[in-house]
Amino acid sequence: MELYNTFALLLAAAAIFGYINHRFLRLPGTIGLMILALVSSLAIVGLGRLGVSWVLTVSQLVRTIDFHTVLLQVMLSFLLFAGAIHVDVRALGQERGAVAALAIAGTLLSTVLVATALYWLLPLVGLQAHFIYCLLFGALISPTDPIAVLGILKDARIAPHLEIRIVGESLFNDGIAVVVFVSLFQIAQYGAEQATPGVIGALFLREAVGGVLLGVGLGYLTFWALRSIDNYKVEVLLTLALVMGTTALATYLHTSGPLAVVAAGLIVGDKGRTLGMSDLTREYLDKFWEVLDEILNAVLFVLIGLEMLVLDINGTILLVGAVAIGVVLLARLISVALPLGLLSRRYSFDRPTLHVLTWGGLRGGISVALALSLPESMPRDLIVGVTYVVVIFSIIVQGLTIGPLVKKLGLSIPASPEPAHS
């Protein structure tokens, strides 16, 4: 019953905030929901200090939510699949070098740059942290978040080649980030001798390569099943089973569930939607996953906002977070410019593109979830608090300004003309 009450709270809050945002604020959905949830959280904290009793009940409900499990093991797979089935696979193939450079080299470079800067800056505010913990923070904050990116780019009308780079990178780099994060976590817990190059290499093969191969296999199996029947109810159910089954099997095999779901989604979106479905099935499939995507996005960003109720963020953490915002953006700039600069003969790369790729690299729920997975034996409160500050800035400030930036730099596409009315 407690689980039901928690989910009811999140869904009710998402519905109410969604109505207020659509009716009055008219901000992009994900941003408006999180702003309203943050404001509500601060109001609830204030009421709690005034002695209002029901505030304790709300706070207790939020404390019972395992953000890490809810996002990474439940919601993420559905959200990634909903995004992947609408990706233009041919365009992604044409940009595969740029996407790979951003997802792999960019993530690794950013991890090291953020960690090094934070390690030298923390003593300036009277704090100390072992370099391995700074690397952990670098690993969890460096990957761009596919949920935040996909949700906000819908309204930006960005040029197609830039959109496919940002979306493609964000769909794949979380798998790389998880491998890096898990490897560093193993070093932090058990020592460097337990994380040899052989162990890390095996972890990468199992997590990343194994996840992609699993997704490709199950994606083609589902494509065959979709092509063999014509019943939109069963076909939509098959895609739902694909997401849940892939996630469960990936967990059992200790491979990357997100990468497996992305690979399966790309195959179903490319092969399944064009060769294995009727127009009626395609219409119902798109509507089902669009509605599910909107609901889960709403719940996720409300949950991020409500986390303020249970986080202990003081003035020092706010200061470190403000510094970290600049560090993360600078690291993003370098980690985009260097890999793409080396590929500039093959891929168009100019200063406006660099600005959009840097500013459009949003951080979101994945970073928060990885930070919350850290044990109390590590500087968890510091890392979680700083992560939260960076994520809020990324989603609200960068999210609200990426559209105007794209337009100002001349990288947007014209809006589709309104249909004529007779």
N, C-alpha and C positions, 0 to 999 in steps of 0.2 A: 504493500500500500504506500510505503514511503517513496518507492521508485515512481509510482503513478503520480503522487502529489508533486514530486520534483518536476517530472515531465509536464504536468499540467501547469505548473507555475511558469516554466519556460515558454510553453506554447501560448498561454494566455498573455504573457508579457509581450511576446513577439507579435501577436495579433493586435494588441492595443497600441503598441509602439508603431507598428506598421500602418495602422489607420491614422494615427496622429501625424506621422511623417508624410503620408500621401495626401492627407486632407489639408495640412497646414504648412509644414516645413518644406516639402517637395525637394528634399535632398536625395541623392542616390540611395537606394534602399539599404544597402549594407551599412553605409556611413550614418544615415539617419537613425537606424535602429541602435547602433552602438553608442551614438551620442546620447540618445534618450535613455538607454540603459545605464550609461555612466552617470548622467545627471540624477537618475532615480536612485542609483547606488549611493551617491553622495548625500542625497536627501534622506535616505534611510539611515545612513551613518549618523547624520545630524539628529534625526529623531531618536535614535538609540541613545545618544548622549543626553537627550532630554528625558530619558526614562520611559519611552513608549514601549510597552511590553511585547507587542506583536512583531516588532523588529527582530527580536531574538529568534522567533520562529522562522522568519524569512532567511536570516543569516544561517541558521542551522540547516535549512534545506539546501542552501548553496554549498555549505561545507560538505554535505553528503555526496556532492557530485564529483566523481573522479574525472576531471577534465581530460587528463591524458588518455584514459581508456575510452571515454565517450567520443573524443575526436578521432584518435588514431585507429581505434579498432572498430568503431561503429560508423560515424558520420563521414569520415574522410573518403572511404571507398565509394559511397554513393555520390558524393560531390565530384570526385575525380571522374567517375564514369559519365556523369551528366555533362561534364565539360568535354571529355575526350570524344564522345560520339558525334560532336559537332565540329571537330577540328578537320580542316582540309588536309588530308594525308599527303596529297601530291605537293601542296605548298610546303608542308612540313619537310618532305623529302628534299625539296630544293634548298631549304635552309638548314639542312641537317648538320652541316659543318659549324655554322654559327651557333645553333642550338646546343650542340655537343660542347663547344668551347665554353659557352656561358654556363651550362649545367655542371660540367666537370671541373675544368680549369678555373673558371670564375669562382665557383664555390670554395675550392681548396685555397685559392689565393686570398679570397676575402677572409676566410677563417684565420689564416696566419696573420694577415694585416690587422684585423680587429683585435686579436689576442695580444699581439705585440704592443699595440698602442695602449690598450687597457692596462696591461701589466705595468707600463711606465707611468701611466696617468693616475692610477689608484693611490699611490703613496702621496700624491699632491693634496688629496683630500683626507689624509690620515687613515687610509685603508690599505690592507695587504691581502694579496691572493696569490697562491701558487700559480705558476705559468700554465699548468695543466688545466686549472679551472678557468683561466682566461681563454684557453683553447676550446674548452667545452662551450663557453659563451659564444665564441666566434663561430663554432660549428652550428649551433642552434639558431643564430641570428642571421647567418649569411644566406641561406636559401630563400628565394622569393616564394611567397605562399600562393599556390594555385587558386585557392578559394577566394582570397582577397583580389587577386589579379583578374580572374574571370568575372567576378561580380562587378568590378568597377570599370573594366575596359568595355563593357557592353554599352556604356553611355559616352565613351570617349571618341568614337568614330575615328580610330587611329588607322593609318595606312596599313594595308594588308600585310606587307612584308615585315613591318615592325611588330604588328600584332602577333604574327605566327612565331616570331622570335621570342617575344615576352611570354606568350602562352606556352609555347613548346618548352622553353627553359623551365618555367614554373611547374609544368606537369612532370618533368623528369628529375629536377635537381633535388627534390626531397628524398629520393632514394639514395642519392650520393651523400646527402647530408646525414641521413640516418646511419649509413655505414661509417662515416667519419665520426659521428657523435658516439656510436656504440664502441668504436675502437678506442677513442679517447676516454670514454667512461671506464672501459676495462683497464686502461693504464692507470687512471686515477684511483680505482678501487684496489687493484691487485698488483700494480707495479709494472714497469716497462718490460720486465722479463716475461710477463704473461701475454704481451701483445707484440710478438715478433712479426717481421714482414710476412712470413709464411702464414701466420694466423690471420693477419689483416687481409692478405690476398685471398685466403680461403673464405673469409667473411664476405668480401666483396663479390666473389664468384657466386656464393650461395644467395646472398641478399639481392644484389643487382641483376646479375646475369640470370640466376635462377628465377627471379621474379618475372623478368621479361619473357623468358622461355615458357614459364607456366601460363602467363597471360596470353601469349600467342597461341599455344595449344588449345586452351579452353575457348579462346575467341573464335578460332576456326571451327571447333566442334559446335559451338553455338550457331555460327553462320550456317553450317550444314543443316542443323535442326531448323533454323528459320526458313531456309530455302525449300525445305521439304514439306512445309505446310502453309496454309493461308487462313489464319485465324488470329485476329489482332489481340484477343484476350490472352490466348496461350503464348503468343510471341512476346507480348509485353511481360508476361510472367517469366518467360525464359530469360529475358535480360535481367530481371530482378534476381532470379536464381543464380545467374552468372556472377553478379556482383557479390552476393552473399557467399556463394560457394567458393569463389576465387579467394575471397578474404579469409575464410575459414581454412581452406587448404593451404594457403600461403603461410598462415600462422602455424599450422601443424608441421609444415616442411621447413620452417624457419627461413623463409624467403621474404622478399619485400612485397607485402600486400599492395601498397599503393602503386608500385611499378607494374605489378601483375594486372591490376585493374585498369591502369592507363593503357597498357598494351592490348588487353581484351577490348576495351572501349574503342580504341582506334580501329581495330579490325571490324567490329560490329558496325561502327559508324561509317566506315569506308565500304566494306564488302556487303555487310548485312543490310544497310539502309538502301543501297543502290541495286543490289542483285538478289537479295533474299526477301524483300518485302513488297507488298502491294502499296499503292498510294494511301489506302485507308489505314493499313497497319502503320505506315510511316507517320501519318498524322497523329494517330493515337499514341505511338511511342514517343514522339516529340513532346506532345502535350503532357504525358505522364511524367517524363523526366524533367520537364521544365517546372511543373508544379512541385515535384519532390525537391528539386534543387532550390527553389525559392523558399520552401518551408524550412529545409535544413539550414540554409544560409541565414535565415531570420533567427532561428533558434541559436545558431552558433554565435552570431555577433551580439545577441542579447546576453548569452552566457559569458562572453568576453567582458562585456560591460558590468555584469553582476559580480564578476570575480573581485571587483574592487571591495566588495563587502568583507572578503576574507583575507585580503592581502595587507601586509603591514609595510606601508610605504612611508618613509620619513623624509626629512629635508635632505639628508645626505644622499639617499638613494635617488631622489629627484635630481639632485645636482649631477650625480654620476650618470643618470639616465640622459640628462640634457647633453652632457659631453659625449656620451655613447652615440647619440643621434648623429652628431657631426662625424664621429669616427666611422660609423657604419656607412654613411653616405659617401664619405671619401674613399673607403675601402671598396664600395660598390663601383664608384667611378673608375678606380684603377683596375679592378677585376673585370670590368667590361671593356675598357679601352685597350688593355694589353692583349688579351686573346683575340679580339676582333681586329685590332691593329695588325696583328701578324697574319690575319686572313683577309686583309683589305684588298688584295689583288683579285680575290674570288667573290667577295661580298661587298656590296655598297656600304660605305661606312664614312659618315661625315659628322660634323660637330652637332647639328640638331639631333641626329640619330643617337649619338652618345648621351645627350641630355635626357632624351625621352627614356632610353633604356636604363639610365641611372635613376631617374626620378620615378619611373614606373615599376621599379623592383620593390614591390610592397611586401612587408612582413605581416604575418597574421597569426592565426590560431595554432599552426604547427609549431612555431617558435615558442609560444606560451605552453603548449602541451609538453614539449621536450624539456623546458625549464622546470615545469611542475613534476616531472618524473625523477628529478634529482633527490637523493636522500638528504636527511637533516645533517648527516656527518660532513657534508660539503657546504660551502657558502651559499646555500639554497636561497635564503631570503634575499640576499644581494642580487643574485643572478635572476631570480624571478621578478623582483622589483624593477631592475634595469630593463629586462626584456619587455615587461609590461609597458614601461614608458616609451620605449622605441616603437613597439607595435601600435600603441595608440596614436603616436605622432604619424607613423607610416600610413595607417588606414585613414585617419581623419584629414591630416594636412596634405600629404601626398595624394591621397585619394580624391580630395576635393579640387586639387589644382592640376592634376595630370591632364584633364580635358582641356582647360584653358591653355596649358603649356603646349599641347599638341597643336591646337588651333593657331596659337601665336607663331609657332615655328613652321607653319604651313605643311604639317604632316597629317592633317585630317582629311577625310573624304567627305564630299557633300552629303547632306541628309537626303534620304529617299523622298521624292516628291509625294505629297499627299494625293491620294486617288481623287479624281474629279467626281463630283456629285451631280447627278442629273436633276 
